Amino acid sequence: MAKTETKAPAKEEKATNGAPSKATNAASKAEITIAEKLVELYRLQHVDSQVDRIRTQRGELPLEVQDLEDEVAGLETRLKKIQDELAELETSVSDKNNFI
């Protein structure tokens, strides 16, 4: 969009048969400057949005780490219970085999 705005004053200058007035020159420079400012503002907003997204993710990271640590602790507890149950069953089988 900004590119078409910058091209429009150049076409108007050609329409005056190569004799642009000082007012036209000043207006085209102002429009180019405004167009450039708008493009740079857009780029700045885009970068700022990316920074905000990164900050949000960084803020949520400790919560995600805590959740994963809790999940690992739960799985370790579950594994220990299963191993204890397995050892108990092996002992029971061994006792029954010795009984026979």
C-alpha positions in Angstrom: 0.0 0.0 0.0 2.8 2.4 0.9 4.5 1.8 -2.5 1.5 3.0 -4.5 1.4 6.1 -2.4 5.0 6.9 -3.2 4.5 6.3 -6.9 1.5 8.6 -7.2 3.3 11.9 -6.7 5.9 10.9 -9.4 3.1 10.5 -11.9 1.7 13.9 -11.0 5.1 15.5 -11.6 5.3 13.9 -15.1 1.8 15.3 -15.8 3.2 18.8 -15.3 5.6 18.3 -18.3 8.8 18.2 -16.3 8.3 21.5 -14.5 7.3 20.6 -10.9 6.8 23.5 -8.6 8.4 23.8 -5.2 5.1 23.0 -3.5 4.7 19.7 -5.4 8.3 18.7 -4.6 7.8 19.4 -0.9 4.5 17.5 -0.9 6.0 14.5 -2.6 8.9 14.4 -0.1 6.5 14.7 2.7 4.4 11.8 1.3 7.5 9.7 0.9 8.5 10.4 4.4 5.1 9.6 5.7 5.0 6.4 3.7 8.4 5.4 5.0 7.3 6.1 8.5 4.3 4.0 8.1 6.3 1.1 6.8 8.8 1.4 9.6 6.0 1.6 12.1 4.5 -1.6 10.8 7.8 -3.3 11.0 8.3 -2.1 14.6 4.8 -3.3 15.6 5.5 -6.7 14.1 8.8 -7.0 16.1 7.0 -5.8 19.2 4.3 -8.4 18.8 7.0 -11.1 18.5 8.7 -9.8 21.6 5.4 -9.9 23.5 4.8 -13.5 22.3 8.2 -14.6 23.5 7.7 -12.9 26.9 4.4 -14.7 27.3 6.0 -18.0 26.5 8.9 -17.2 28.9 6.4 -16.4 31.6 4.5 -19.6 31.2 7.7 -21.7 31.2 8.1 -22.1 35.0 4.6 -23.4 35.2 5.2 -25.9 32.5 8.4 -27.1 34.1 6.6 -27.5 37.5 3.8 -29.5 35.8 6.4 -31.8 34.1 8.3 -32.3 37.4 5.0 -33.2 39.2 4.2 -35.7 36.4 7.7 -37.3 36.7 7.3 -37.5 40.5 3.9 -39.2 40.0 5.3 -41.7 37.5 8.2 -42.5 39.8 5.8 -43.2 42.7 3.7 -45.4 40.4 6.8 -47.3 39.2 7.9 -47.9 42.8 4.5 -49.2 43.8 4.5 -51.6 40.8 8.0 -52.8 41.6 7.0 -53.4 45.2 3.9 -55.3 44.1 6.1 -57.4 41.6 8.5 -58.2 44.4 5.7 -59.3 46.7 4.2 -61.5 44.0 7.6 -63.1 43.2 8.0 -63.8 46.9 4.5 -65.3 47.0 5.3 -67.5 44.0 8.6 -68.6 45.5 6.9 -69.5 48.8 4.2 -71.5 47.1 6.9 -73.3 45.0 8.8 -74.1 48.2 5.6 -75.4 49.8 5.0 -77.8 47.0 
